């Protein structure tokens, strides 16, 4: 099997096709199911496509009375689109909805970075848009409809609502379809290591923007030999809960080949001003992360020869492999999108669709203890229509009260926003 994998890695197109054929064969011979669990549809069932975005933010307002949602068309065709998407506000009691805005910059994985603005999370929302041939972000008062337009789009927003960090969404779209925006061409397309900034800070009060990190900062920081002759980029910025530091993924593609087989990644943390950089993982594979608190990060990654979830202490080489030991409730060793509840007493994560095209939402109680427990909250079907860059990852997210989880799903044939209760 190892020899077969090594051969297929040299032919990624063939590998992808064979995996697709095997997946279809497994689906044909498997038991057909659409959903398992007490799942509630929150978005309208009118034939349109509804979703929210990424797993690291909550669509609920402060008292869980309203939930944000995007409405778009034909999200199985392109990972990002120039077509407008509607921003809806859904009443969680009676599930009525109202359109409150429109965005022209969005993708199927992270939406338009739509979210409630802190610290109160009850009056204003922020989202990305494309206006006057430029990317921007918009702060909208949902009660008065008054808006403020900022000169750059946001990626990660501080919990106190005073600043945001961002990156080049056009370059990100070219390097990783489904995560950036396609509204304008990537001006750095011919630059494997651009000369300019890769992370900016936006003052959400004044609108002022300035550089935080430049590509040269990443290249020169504990430089590796394989940085040469590689395309470099950044992704997945996340600000710490106290807004003092942030983490991000530095990714590079060998020989300019933008494929999974040529991708390498390291996880870096640093101060909000770009100082005090620290490499938390340099084992070439880091996937999804989450700040448990101001000093610890949960991540699915490779550490040495082990791949799994790890809890790491920032600015140190201390780490613990999580949920890999078989206990009374099982173990977890598949990649997903993890996040802690507000009281840090639970973790929610998911899985990608297996060869039967079923994806799970998994709850871990007492996640930092040896006697953790695992509970499957839901399992849903993932049609072949949504695949590769236009796939629908579940991206489970916490309600503010910590008693509900919402996720994006396509098991009814269209993207929809769904909720499951925690019992």
N, C-alpha and C positions, 0 to 999 in steps of 0.2 A: 504493500500500500504506500509506503514512504517513497519508493521509486516512482510509482505512478504519479503521486502528487508532485514530485520534483519535475517530471516530464511535463505535466499539465501546466505547471507554473511558468514554463517557458512558452506556452501557447495559451494566453489568457482568453482569447476569443473561443477557442475550442473548449477550454475548461468551462466557460460560462454557458456554452451551448449544451454540453453534456450534463451540467448541473440542472439546467432547465428541463431537459428531457427526463432526467431521473426524477425530478420533482413532479412532473406531470404523470409519470408512471405510478409513483407512490400515491398521488392523489386519486388516480383512477381506481386503484385497488383498496383504498382506505374507506373507512366508514365516513359518510358525508354528514357533517354538522356545520351549522352556521354560527351558533353561539352557545356558550355554557355560562350560567351565572345569572344573577338578578340585575339585568342591564336596563337602564332607563334612557331612552332617547330624549335629549334636551333640544336639539335643533329641529327645525321643521322637516316634515317628510313630504317634500313637494318636488322631488326629482332633481333639485340643485345640490351643489356640493358645499358642505359645511365642515369647518375645522378651526382649530385655534393656533397651534404652532408647537413650540418646543416645551420640554419637560421642566425647565428650570425656573418657570414663573407660573403664577396662578391666574386663571381667567376670572376668578371670583373677586367681588369687591369686599370691603372690610367685614360686613355682616352677612356675607353669602347670599344676599338678596338678589343680586344680578350677576350675570356671567357674560363675558365677551366672546364673540365668535366671528369668524370670517365666512363670507358667502361668495363662491366663485363658480366658474363654469369649466367643465372638461379638464379637471386637474389630473387626469390620467395621460394627457397628451404631452405636456411639457412640465419640467421640474420648476420652472419659473415662467412668468408670463407678463406681457405688456398690457393685457386686458385688465380693466379695473376689477377690484374685489370690494364688496360691501362689508362694512364693519357694523355688526349688530349688537344690540344690548338685549339679552334675554332675561325675562323675569323668572326666577327659579321657582316661584310658587305656582303660577298658572301657565308658565312656558310661553307666554305671549312675547313678541319681539318687536323691536323698532330699529330701523336703520339710522345710524347716527353719523356715519362718515363713509368715505370711499378712499381706497388706497390704490396706487398704480405700481407699487414696488412690493412684491411678495413672492414667496416660493412655497413649495408644498411641505417642506420640513419645518421651517421656523416662521412661516407666515410673514407678517410685516413687523415683527418684534412688538406686537400689540400687548399692552399691559396697563394695569392701574398704576398711577404714580404715587409713590410714597411721600411722606411717611404715613399718611392717613388711608390711602387706598380706597377713597370713597367718593371723590368728586371729579378728578381729572384722570384722563388716560393719555398715553403717549404711543405713537406708532410712526412707522416710516412711510415716506411717500416720494413721488417724483414729480416736481413742479418746475415749470420754466426751464426744462431741460437739465435740471439738477436734482440730485438726491437731497432729501431733507428729512427732518422729523417734525412731528406736529404734536403739540400738547393741547388737548381739547377738554374744555369744561363740559361734561355731559349734561349739566343742568341748564346752562345758558347758551351752549353751542359756540361760545367764544373760543378762539384758538390763537396759539402763538406758534409761528413757524421758525424752526431752528435751522442753521445753514448746513448741517450734516445729519445723516441718519444715525441712529443709536444701535449699539449691539448689546451692551450690558448697562443697566441703570442702577444707580446707587439706591440703597434702601431709604435714604432720607430725601430722595428726589431732587438733589441739588446738582448732580453731575452724571455724566454717562461716558463710557468708553466705546470706541468704534473702530472700524477697519474699512478696507477698500472692498465694498460689496461687488463691484464689477470684476475685480481680480478673483475674488472668492467664487463667483459664479463660474468663471472659466476653469478654475482649479477643482471646484467641487460643486457640480450642478445640483440644485435643490437647496443650497444654503446662501447663495448670493442673489443678485438681481440682474436682469438682462436688459434694463432700460437703455443703457448705453454701452458701447464697446469698451473693453479693458484697455486703457491707455498704456498699461505696462506690459502688454502682451509679449513684446519682443525682449523684455528684460527678465532674465532668470533671477537676478538679484537686484531689484530696483534700488535706486539711489535715495529715494525719499522715505517718508514715514510709513510705518505699518500699523501703528496704534495711535489714536488721537484721544484727547479728553475734551468733552463738551461741557461748558458751564450752562446748566439748564435754566439758570436765572437770567444771565446776561447774554447768552448765545455765543460767547467767546470760545474759540477752539484753538488748541495748540498741540504740537507733537508730544508724544510720550515715549515711543520707541521707533527707531528707524531699522530698516532691514539690516543695515551694517551692524547695528547693535547685536542682532541675533547671530550674524555670521561671525563676529569677533568674539562672542561670548562662549568660552570653552569650545572653540572651533574644532570640528571633526574633519578628517580628510575627505569624507564623502560629501561635504558641503560644496566642493568644487564641481562644476559641470552638473549642477542640479537646479531645479526650479523651486524657489522658496515662497512660503506663504504662512499666514497665521489664521487661526480659527478658534472658536469656542472660548471667547473671553467670559470670565465669570468673576465678579467682584465679591470680596469677602463680606460677611454679615456686618462687620463694623466699618466697612468702606475704607480700610487702610491699605489693603493689598488686593491684587487680582492674579488670577491664573489664566494661562492661555496655552494653546498647542502650537508649537513651531513645527511645521511640516515641510519636507522637501522631497522632490521627486527626481530620482536618479536619471541622468541623461535626457531630461525634459520629457520623460514618458509619464503622462498623467494617468496612471493606472494603479490599482490596488497593489499590484505586485512590485511596483517601483516606489511606493510611498513609505516614508519613514517619519516617525513622530517623536518629539520629546515634550514633556510637560514642564513648564517654567512658571514660577511665581515671582512677583516683584512688587515694590511699592507703587502706589497710584501714580507717582511721578516718574516711574521707570527705573528707579534706583533699587539697590539691594536685591538683585536678581539671584534666583536659586533654581537649580535643575532638580526637580523631584523624581523624574523618571527619564532615563536615557536608554531604555532597552528597546527602542524603535517601534513599540506598539503601545499606544495609549488611546483609549476610546472615550467613554463618557464619564464625566466627573461631577462632583457636587461638594460644596463646602459644608461639612457637618457643623463646624463652628469656626472661630477665627484662626485656629491653629491646626485643624485637621481637614483633610480632603479624602473623600471616598472616590475611588476610580476603578474602572475595569481596564486592566492593562496586563502587560507582561513584566514580570520581575524575575530575572534569571531565566530558568527553564519553566517557571510556573505562570500560567495565564488564569486570571480570575479577578475577583473584587479584592481591593486592598484599601485599608485605611492608613493614610500616611500623615505624619506630623510635618508641618511646613518647616522649611529651613533645617531639615535634619535627615538622617538616613534611617529613621525609625519607621517601621511599617508592620502591619499585621494582615495576613491573608484571611479574608472573611468568608464565612458560610461555605467553605469547601469541605469541611469535615461532615461526614454523615452522622446526623443525630436522629432523634425520634421523629423529626418532621422533614428530614431530607437535607439536601444541599443545593447550592446554586453555583453553577460554573459556566453559565451562558451570558454573553454580552447583553446589556439592556440599558435603560435610561433611569438611573437611580436618583432618588431624592429623599431627604429626611423630612418627617413631620415637624411642625413648629416646635413641639416639646421634645423632639429628638428621640421619642420613644418608639418610633416605627420608621421603616423604610419602605417605599413603594418602588417597584421596578417592573420591567416587562421583558419579553423575549421577542426575537424576530420570528417570522413564520417558519415553521418546520416543514418537512417534506410532505406533510399532509395539509399544508397551508393553514395551520392553526397557530395563533400567537397568544401568549398568556400575559395576564397582569398578576404580579406576585407581591404579596404583603409579607414583610418580615417584622415580627414583633420582638422587642428587646434585642435589637440588631447588634448592640455592642457587648452582649453577654454571651457566654458559652452555651447557655440553654435557650438560645433564640428559637423562635418557631416560625414556620413557613406556611402561608395560606394562599391558595390560588383563589383570587377574587373573580376572575373571569377568563374566558378563552373564546377567541373569535376567529372567524374564517377570513382569509386574505386572498381575494380573487387574483388570477393571473393578469387581469387587466391592469392592475396597479402593481408595477414591478420595477426593479432597478431604481433609477433616479426618481421615478414618479410613485414609488411605493408609499404606503401609508403606515409609518411607524406609529405605535399606540401612544407613546409619549405621555404616560400617566402623570397627573398633576394633582396636588393637594388643594382641598378647599381651605379657607382661612380657619375654619373651626376644626379641621382635622378629622372630620367624620365622613367625608365623601372624596371620591377620586373621579376625575373626568379624563376622557381619552378620545382620540380620533380613531374612527374605525370605518371600514368599507365592507363589512360583512353583509350589509343589505344592498350592495351593488352600487352605492354612492358614498362619498365621504360624509360622515356625520359626526356630531359631537354627542358623546354618551357619558353617563354617570353610573357609578356603582357605589353602594353604601358600605361602610365598614361597620361590622357588627361586633 
